[in-house]
Amino acid sequence: MHKSPKVSVIMPVYNTSKYLHEALNSILNQTFTDYEIIITDDSSDNQIEEYVNTLTYKNRINYYRNPITLGSPKNWNYALELAKGDLIKI
C-alpha cells in the first residue's frame, strides 16, 4: 500500500519559469522530505515542461500540462484536486 505524503506542495504556473528554479530548490533544500510537488502548467508554450524535463530530480515532481488554458482559479483548483497530502502548501 502506497503511503500518501504528509504535505502536497502545489505550484500552479503560467508562463513563469523565471522563479521556478529558485522555488523548487527551496523545497528540495528542506530537511523535511515527506512531500509531493505538483506543478499544473497553464502556460501558452512548453517552456515550463522543457525546464522540468531537464531537472535531475524530476522524479520528485508530478507535472501536469493543461491541454487548454484553464485560467487562474481553475488551474489552482485543479492542482488542489491532484493533491494527496494531509496538508497543502501553495
C-alpha positions, 0 to 999 in steps of 0.5 A: 500500500502506497503511503500518501505524503504528509504535505502536497506542495502545489505550484500552479504556473503560467508562463513563469519559469523565471522563479521556478528554479529558485522555488523548487530548490527551496523545497528540495533544500528542506530537511523535511522530505515527506512531500509531493510537488505538483506543478499544473502548467497553464502556460501558452508554450512548453517552456515550463515542461522543457525546464522540468524535463531537464531537472535531475530530480524530476522524479520528485515532481508530478507535472501536469500540462493543461491541454487548454488554458484553464485560467487562474482559479481553475488551474489552482483548483485543479492542482488542489484536486491532484493533491494527496497530502494531509496538508497543502502548501501553495 
